[in-house]
């Protein structure tokens, strides 16, 4: 991790101190890292700074992380006018876990761009739109936005390097975000990640409770859907690319809720010959695309080249549009196979 600059910490401290109307924003279809970092920042501002920030997210959070839900979170897709009004009135916007306002969702994207408030980015993805922010904390060699926020907060004068001085609610949210984005310490783990985990455990975070909520409280529908996909839909190509496509009809038939397919894309990588795993879930007019890979194969480049997306070298995402990319949903599988063939045969694209 790059050393945080004191000048940037001092500027953030000043911005947080003088702001009266703070909006915290994160990406659409929020995952554990998005919600964890946003909720942690909210609790820190409430309990250490005496502020009353609002968190604006585009979509409801998955049930597995709903234990982090609390007053002050507004769902923009359910109340676009309210979200837009909050953003318009803000004097400080803190953007977490995305690299561009477009990732915040259609309901708030333009409001965020148009806002005259001071803007701070705290993110761990490639290619941040740094010009849109007055202060930019961008670090890719780190596990998660939650970890980056943890290190920033530890530099704040009212925390001063002592994790026990963080509100326990904020510390719990940070541990949740880091845990989910590392797939419970299975990937993107750095020495700083383990240092963070150790400090938060010593500060009183109940990691067992987090694991119970995040990984051991699923509905039966999710487990059955996982079995169905692995049995009926998993395809492994000769070039080492595995893929699964979940149609909108299948999602409806199995009553799969938003967030309940989180982690499915990782499962094929437990197979020795699989170099890259691709998971598509149909949404309204497009497929959501998740890509994971082993070292030596760039998930980021594959997502950018074929799915209008990007992310990290071994973890990325994007979209496949109907009918712009494929004529209909039935064409998704063939599209993946052709894209995988082109990609895996091109060393300049495939290699990190």
C-alpha positions, 0 to 999 in steps of 0.5 A: 500500500502506498503511504498516505500523504499527510497533506491529503489527510489534513485536507480531509480532516478540514473538509469533514470538520467544516461540512454540515450536509454530507452525502456518502455515495457508493456503487449500484448493486452494493456489495459488502465492501460498498455498504461496509465502507459507507456505513463505517464512514457514516458511523465515524462521522456521527460518533466522532464528528457529531455530524448527521450524514446521509448514505445514498445507494442506488439499490437495496443491500443484499440480505447477507449484509442487511445487518449493517442497515441503519437509519440514514440510508436512502435507496435512490431507486426507490426515492430518486427525488429524495436522493437527488435533493439530498445530493443537491443540498450537500456541501460535501460528497464522499464517494466510496468503492467506485472510480466514476460517478456512472458507477453510482447508478442512473438515479443519482449519477447526473446529480453527483456530477452536477453538484457544486459540493466538495468531493472526495473519492476513496476507492481501490479500482483502476483508472479513477476519474480523479479530475471529478474530485477535489481530493482523491484517495486511490489505491489498487494494491489493497484489499478493499475500499473498506481497508483503504478507509480504515487506514485513512481513519486511523490517521484522523486526529480523533483516532490517532492510530488506535483502532479502539477509538473507532466506534465499534459499529464503524469497526464492524462495518469495516471488517465486514467490507474487507472480509467480503471483498477478500472472499474471507481472506481467499484473495487480494490479501496484503500484509496491511490487510492482516494488520487491519484485521488484527487491530479490529479484532483487538478493538472488540469486533465480533468476527464470528458474528460477521461470518454467521451473517455473511456466509451462514444465513442464506435462504434455501433458495440460494443453495438450491440455485448454486447446485442447479448452476453447477449441475446444469449450467457450468461449462468448461472450455478447452482453453480453461475458461468456465462460464455459467449463465443465469437467465431472467426466467431461471432467476424468477422461477427459483426466486433468487433475490438481488445479491444471492448469487454473490460468490458463485463466480468464484466456485469454478476456480476451485477446479484445477484446469480453470484459469478464468471464470465468468458468471452472467445474470440477466437483468432488465435489458442486459446481463450483469457480468462477473469475471474472476481469474488466476494469476497470469490471466487478466479478468480486468482486460477480459471484462474491458475488452468484451463486457464494457467493464473492468476492475482488478486484475483477478476480479472484474465485472461489466455488462452484456447488452441486449440487443446491442451485443447479442440479439437476445438472451439465448446468444449470451453463451456463444458470445462468451465462448467466442470472446474467450477463444479470442482472448485466450489466444491473444497473449498481449490481452490475456497476460497480466 
